[in-house]
Amino acid sequence: MHWAKDYIATLAEHGITLGDNGHFKPNEPVTRAQFVAFMHRALLAK
């Protein structure tokens, strides 16, 4: 199990991270575009 599994699940529950068709690849690098999308959704989250 990946150490960030619970954190990723929490972000997914809040719609901040969406994964690739519901599959997460926590060991893959995050692109700048993905990071900007995460931050945008996080700032809009209630």
C-alpha positions, 0 to 999 in steps of 0.5 A: 500500500502506498503511504499517501493512499489515505491522503489521495482518497481524501483529495478524491472525495473532495474532487481535488484530484480525479486520477486517470479514470479513477486510477491513481499513479502516485509514483508518476511525476505530476505535470505543471498542468496537473498541479495547476488543476489541483490548486485551482480545484483546491482553491474553489473547494468549499 
